[in-house]
Every structure is written in structure tokens, then in C-alpha cells.
Amino acid sequence: MGPIEMISAAHYIDDLLARGLSTFTTDDAVRALGVSVPAARAAVRRLKEKGAVAAPFRGFHVVVPPQYRRLGCRPAEQFVPELMAHLGEPYYVGLLSAARYHGAGHQAPMVFQVMVPKARRRLECGEVRVDFVARHDLEGTAVVERNTETGTLRVASAEATALELVGYPQHCGYLDNVATVLTELAEDLDGEALVAEAIRAPLAWVQRLGFLLVLVEAEEVAANLDAVVQERGAFPVALATWKTMTGAPRDARWGVAVNTDVEPDL
């Protein structure tokens, strides 16, 4: 590659930043630089070697300003919306990552958790990790928008997050950690919004959430779920789905077989 092409590529990403843009595709680079696909890929590769560009997904690139080059990528929140638009898939930030946006969580999760309609492999970009968790009915989930350095991010509402934490405990440090997060998240839960989410969520999630909210002394919030459980007809469910419920004591209010000890970090 000649020096003129390289300068053009560097100017291209500088222009993106000047226009408030932080991502581009290989096709975008081909059009902007007026070169062939192989030439555009070579130009981008050179920029990657300098740490100025990262590629979290084939054909999709992130401009990495100096303050993020130690990470080898931008933070996930700054490119996930554009990536999902590029892939043509709905998404929202969920689970422990969503809980952080609602002020809950003692420490940052090791990965950025994104809910999607179907399973996807983990994405790695420098030191940034993104886990995709499948939920087939996610488009009905209540979300809020949060501002980031590069735009807006779709985040599960606090109420949806509470239900999904108990629905996907294996992605959340299991039940001790789920209960710990709920101690903080409960303060941000609106009763009416919680009921609306509980009506569409799997009933087992509602039962487990009610039990755990009582456990962390959020009785006032838990009381909103009583009518939902009664109207939908509670059935016996295991608190820990990965353990047998045979012989476990039952919580009569929530229909939960308490087949494990849960010890939140209060």
C-alpha cells in the first residue's frame, strides 16, 4: 500500500470522529477511500496495527481514540448499538450490565451483557468482552434509553432487569449474587411497572423473584407480585433449577421449593 492511501485512511477516521461517528464498515471505507475491497482492508489493517481501529465483528470496525487504546477497543456501550443496527437485530443491555445502569451492583461485571433474539457467540475486542444472551420474546420487554459518549443505548427497565436476573441466574453469578443485586435494585422498582413485566414474564420467574425480594427485606415491592402469582396459578418451582427439589421445604406464598441456601452480601 502506498503512503497516499494510508494518509487517506487516517484522514477518513479523523473525519468520522469530527462528525461524531465512531464506527464504520469495510464497505463504508471502500466508498470513502475510493479503493478496492482488498485495498480498503489493507488500509484498515494498518490502522489496527497502530491501535487506531479495532474490529469486534468481521467487516465492522470501531475507531479507537487515544484514551481507549489501552483497552484495545472502545467500551462496549459505545459500539453495541451500531453493531446491532449493522446486524439488523433488536437488542437491549440486560442482566448485571443493566443493573449497573440502574445503580445496582457492587462491582462491574466482567463482561457486557446484551439480550438478543437468538444465541450468538461471545464477542471479544481487545480487553472488551460482550456476551449475548438469547430471549426469544425480547421485543416486548420494557426498555429505557441511556446516553453514552457516542449516542444512546437501549437498557432493560429496572423491573425487567429484576425478573431477568432470576430468569438467568447462571449468567449473573448465581443466586447469592442475584439476591445481592436485588437489595439495591429493589429501591428503584415501580410497583405498576413490575406487575406489567410480571404478567408477560414466565410465571416461575415471578415466583422466584417474589421469594427473593422477601428474602432481602423488600416486602413492599414483593407484595405487588402476589396478585400476579395468584391469578396465573402458581405451581411448584425449584429456587435453584440446577438442583433437585425433592424433599426441599416449600414456601407456601410463592410456591417455591427452597432447595438451596441463598446468602446475599448485605
C-alpha positions as CSV (number, residue, x, y, z in Angstrom):
1,M,0.0,0.0,0.0
2,G,1.3,3.4,-0.9
3,P,1.6,6.4,1.5
4,I,-1.2,8.3,-0.2
5,E,-3.7,5.6,0.6
6,M,-2.5,5.3,4.2
7,I,-2.9,9.1,4.7
8,S,-6.4,8.9,3.2
9,A,-7.4,6.2,5.6
10,A,-6.1,8.1,8.6
11,H,-7.9,11.2,7.4
12,Y,-11.1,9.2,6.9
13,I,-11.2,8.1,10.6
14,D,-10.3,11.6,11.7
15,D,-13.2,12.9,9.7
16,L,-15.5,10.2,11.3
17,L,-14.6,11.4,14.7
18,A,-15.0,15.1,13.7
19,R,-18.6,14.2,12.7
20,G,-19.3,12.4,15.9
21,L,-19.1,8.9,14.4
22,S,-17.2,6.1,15.9
23,T,-17.8,3.0,13.7
24,F,-17.6,2.1,10.1
25,T,-17.9,-0.9,7.9
26,T,-15.5,-2.2,5.3
27,D,-18.0,-1.2,2.6
28,D,-18.1,2.3,4.1
29,A,-14.3,2.5,3.8
30,V,-14.3,1.3,0.2
31,R,-16.7,4.1,-0.8
32,A,-15.0,6.8,1.2
33,L,-11.5,5.9,0.1
34,G,-12.4,5.1,-3.5
35,V,-10.3,2.0,-3.5
36,S,-10.9,-1.8,-4.0
37,V,-12.1,-4.0,-1.2
38,P,-8.6,-5.6,-0.7
39,A,-7.0,-2.1,-0.6
40,A,-9.6,-0.9,1.9
41,R,-9.0,-4.0,4.1
42,A,-5.2,-3.4,3.9
43,A,-5.6,0.2,5.0
44,V,-7.8,-0.8,7.9
45,R,-5.3,-3.5,8.9
46,R,-2.6,-0.9,9.1
47,L,-4.7,1.3,11.3
48,K,-5.4,-1.7,13.5
49,E,-1.7,-2.3,13.9
50,K,-1.3,1.3,15.1
51,G,-4.2,0.8,17.6
52,A,-6.4,3.4,15.9
53,V,-9.0,0.9,14.8
54,A,-10.5,-2.3,16.3
55,A,-12.7,-4.9,14.7
56,P,-15.2,-6.5,17.1
57,F,-17.0,-8.2,14.2
58,R,-15.9,-9.1,10.7
59,G,-16.4,-6.2,8.4
60,F,-17.4,-3.9,11.3
61,H,-14.8,-1.5,12.7
62,V,-14.5,0.8,15.7
63,V,-12.4,4.0,15.7
64,V,-10.3,3.9,18.9
65,P,-9.3,7.3,20.2
66,P,-6.1,7.5,22.3
67,Q,-7.8,7.4,25.7
68,Y,-9.1,3.9,24.9
69,R,-6.1,2.3,23.2
70,R,-5.0,0.6,26.4
71,L,-8.3,-1.4,26.2
72,G,-7.6,-2.1,22.5
73,C,-11.2,-1.1,21.8
74,R,-13.9,1.4,22.8
75,P,-16.1,0.4,25.8
76,A,-18.9,-1.9,24.6
77,E,-21.7,0.6,25.3
78,Q,-20.1,2.9,22.7
79,F,-20.4,0.5,19.7
80,V,-23.0,-2.2,20.6
81,P,-26.0,-0.1,19.3
82,E,-24.2,0.5,15.9
83,L,-23.2,-3.2,15.7
84,M,-26.7,-4.4,16.3
85,A,-28.0,-2.0,13.7
86,H,-25.4,-3.3,11.3
87,L,-26.5,-6.9,12.0
88,G,-30.2,-5.9,11.7
89,E,-31.1,-7.4,15.1
90,P,-33.1,-5.9,18.0
91,Y,-31.2,-5.8,21.3
92,Y,-31.0,-4.3,24.8
93,V,-28.5,-4.3,27.6
94,G,-29.6,-6.7,30.2
95,L,-28.8,-8.6,33.4
96,L,-25.9,-7.4,35.5
97,S,-24.9,-4.7,32.9
98,A,-28.5,-3.3,33.0
99,A,-28.5,-3.4,36.8
100,R,-25.4,-1.1,36.9
101,Y,-27.3,1.5,34.8
102,H,-30.0,1.4,37.5
103,G,-27.5,1.9,40.3
104,A,-27.3,-1.7,41.4
105,G,-24.2,-3.9,41.6
106,H,-21.3,-3.7,43.9
107,Q,-18.8,-4.2,41.1
108,A,-18.7,-4.0,37.4
109,P,-19.5,-7.3,35.6
110,M,-16.5,-8.8,33.8
111,V,-18.5,-8.8,30.5
112,F,-21.1,-6.5,28.9
113,Q,-24.4,-8.4,28.7
114,V,-26.7,-7.9,25.7
115,M,-30.1,-9.6,25.2
116,V,-30.8,-10.7,21.6
117,P,-33.5,-12.8,19.9
118,K,-31.2,-15.8,19.2
119,A,-27.9,-17.1,20.6
120,R,-24.7,-15.5,19.4
121,R,-21.1,-16.3,20.3
122,R,-19.2,-14.1,22.8
123,L,-17.6,-11.1,21.1
124,E,-14.1,-10.0,22.1
125,C,-12.5,-6.7,21.1
126,G,-9.2,-6.0,22.8
127,E,-9.9,-6.3,26.5
128,V,-13.7,-5.7,26.0
129,R,-16.0,-8.7,26.2
130,V,-19.6,-8.9,25.1
131,D,-21.9,-11.8,26.0
132,F,-25.1,-12.3,24.0
133,V,-28.0,-13.9,25.9
134,A,-31.0,-15.2,23.9
135,R,-34.5,-14.2,24.8
136,H,-37.0,-15.0,22.0
137,D,-39.7,-12.6,23.2
138,L,-37.3,-9.7,24.0
139,E,-39.1,-7.2,21.7
140,G,-41.9,-6.9,24.3
141,T,-39.5,-6.1,27.1
142,A,-39.7,-2.6,28.6
143,V,-36.6,-0.6,28.0
144,V,-35.2,2.8,28.8
145,E,-32.6,4.8,26.9
146,R,-29.3,5.9,28.4
147,N,-26.9,8.4,26.9
148,T,-23.4,7.4,26.1
149,E,-20.3,9.2,24.8
150,T,-21.3,8.2,21.2
151,G,-25.2,8.1,21.3
152,T,-27.9,6.3,23.1
153,L,-28.2,2.8,24.5
154,R,-31.2,0.6,25.0
155,V,-31.3,-0.8,28.5
156,A,-33.8,-3.1,30.1
157,S,-36.0,-1.3,32.6
158,A,-35.3,-1.9,36.3
159,E,-38.4,-4.0,36.5
160,A,-37.5,-6.2,33.5
161,T,-34.0,-6.5,34.8
162,A,-35.2,-7.8,38.2
163,L,-37.2,-10.5,36.5
164,E,-34.4,-11.5,34.1
165,L,-31.8,-11.7,36.9
166,V,-33.8,-14.5,38.4
167,G,-34.6,-16.0,35.0
168,Y,-30.9,-16.2,34.0
169,P,-29.0,-16.7,37.3
170,Q,-26.3,-18.7,35.6
171,H,-25.3,-15.5,33.8
172,C,-25.4,-13.4,37.0
173,G,-23.1,-15.1,39.5
174,Y,-26.0,-17.4,40.6
175,L,-28.5,-16.8,43.3
176,D,-26.3,-15.3,46.1
177,N,-25.2,-12.5,43.7
178,V,-28.7,-12.1,42.2
179,A,-30.1,-11.5,45.7
180,T,-27.2,-9.1,46.5
181,V,-28.1,-7.0,43.4
182,L,-31.8,-7.1,44.2
183,T,-31.1,-5.5,47.6
184,E,-30.1,-2.4,45.6
185,L,-32.3,-2.7,42.6
186,A,-35.5,-3.0,44.8
187,E,-35.2,0.7,45.7
188,D,-35.7,1.6,42.0
189,L,-38.6,-0.7,41.3
190,D,-42.0,0.8,40.4
191,G,-45.0,-1.5,41.5
192,E,-47.2,-0.9,38.5
193,A,-44.3,-1.4,36.0
194,L,-43.2,-4.5,37.9
195,V,-46.7,-6.0,37.6
196,A,-46.8,-5.2,33.8
197,E,-43.5,-7.1,33.3
198,A,-44.5,-9.9,35.6
199,I,-47.7,-10.5,33.6
200,R,-45.6,-11.3,30.4
201,A,-42.7,-13.0,32.1
202,P,-42.5,-16.7,32.8
203,L,-44.5,-17.4,36.0
204,A,-41.6,-19.3,37.5
205,W,-39.5,-16.1,37.3
206,V,-42.2,-14.2,39.1
207,Q,-42.4,-16.7,41.9
208,R,-38.7,-16.8,42.4
209,L,-38.4,-13.0,42.3
210,G,-41.2,-12.7,44.9
211,F,-39.4,-15.1,47.2
212,L,-36.0,-13.4,46.8
213,L,-37.5,-9.9,47.3
214,V,-38.9,-11.0,50.7
215,L,-35.6,-12.6,51.5
216,V,-33.8,-9.3,51.0
217,E,-36.5,-7.5,53.0
218,A,-38.1,-5.7,50.1
219,E,-41.6,-6.8,51.2
220,E,-43.4,-3.7,50.0
221,V,-42.1,-4.4,46.4
222,A,-42.8,-8.1,46.6
223,A,-46.4,-7.5,47.6
224,N,-47.1,-6.2,44.1
225,L,-46.4,-9.7,42.8
226,D,-48.9,-11.6,45.0
227,A,-51.9,-11.0,42.8
228,V,-50.0,-11.9,39.6
229,V,-49.0,-15.3,41.1
230,Q,-52.5,-16.0,42.4
231,E,-54.2,-15.0,39.1
232,R,-51.8,-17.1,37.0
233,G,-52.0,-20.1,39.2
234,A,-48.7,-20.8,40.9
235,F,-47.2,-24.3,40.6
236,P,-44.2,-25.8,42.5
237,V,-40.9,-24.4,41.1
238,A,-37.4,-25.0,42.3
239,L,-35.5,-22.0,43.6
240,A,-32.3,-23.4,42.1
241,T,-33.2,-25.0,38.8
242,W,-29.9,-26.9,38.7
243,K,-30.7,-28.9,41.9
244,T,-33.4,-31.4,42.7
245,M,-36.4,-30.1,44.6
246,T,-37.2,-33.5,46.0
247,G,-37.6,-33.1,49.8
248,A,-37.0,-29.4,49.8
249,P,-39.2,-27.2,52.0
250,R,-41.9,-25.2,50.2
251,D,-42.6,-21.6,50.6
252,A,-46.4,-21.5,50.5
253,R,-46.8,-17.9,49.5
254,W,-44.7,-18.2,46.3
255,G,-44.9,-21.9,45.6
256,V,-41.1,-22.1,45.6
257,A,-39.2,-25.2,46.7
258,V,-36.3,-23.8,48.7
259,N,-33.7,-26.3,47.5
260,T,-30.6,-24.1,48.2
261,D,-29.4,-21.6,50.7
262,V,-29.2,-18.0,49.4
263,E,-26.9,-15.7,51.2
264,P,-26.9,-12.1,49.8
265,D,-24.0,-9.8,50.6
266,L,-25.9,-7.2,52.6
